Amino acid sequence: MAHLVENGVVNDGSWSLSVLVTDMNIQRTLFVTGQLHIGGLMLKLVDEIG
């Protein structure tokens, strides 16, 4: 996801969400917006883990 950065601060309405998958001991930080539903978040997480 491309971010609009202004003065070193992300300014595109997104925020970072830290997710810990305890069974796999994997932590990822994903950038999300209010438009993303939980199913979309899960798909994004699976893509990120590979």
PADOPA-353269 format. One record per residue (C-alpha): z negated, x negated, y. Coordinates in steps of 0.05 Angstrom, whole numbers, padded with zeros to 5 digits, always signed. Layout:
BEGIN
ZXY
...
END
This chain:
BEGIN
+00000+00000+00000
+00019-00028+00068
-00036-00023+00120
-00031-00017+00195
-00074-00074+00220
-00097-00074+00292
-00141-00131+00318
-00158-00151+00246
-00181-00080+00227
-00144-00034+00180
-00124+00026+00222
-00084+00073+00177
-00136+00123+00155
-00150+00088+00089
-00213+00056+00065
-00232+00010+00008
-00265+00041-00053
-00300-00005-00102
-00295+00020-00174
-00334-00010-00233
-00311+00006-00304
-00376-00008-00341
-00347-00005-00412
-00296-00059-00395
-00340-00096-00344
-00282-00094-00294
-00290-00083-00219
-00232-00067-00173
-00227-00050-00100
-00174+00003-00085
-00150+00027-00017
-00150+00103-00015
-00141+00160+00034
-00168+00231+00036
-00101+00254+00007
-00113+00222-00060
-00143+00267-00114
-00186+00241-00173
-00127+00243-00221
-00086+00200-00174
-00144+00152-00167
-00149+00145-00242
-00074+00130-00247
-00079+00079-00191
-00138+00046-00227
-00100+00043-00293
-00040+00011-00257
-00086-00039-00224
-00120-00059-00290
-00053-00065-00325
END
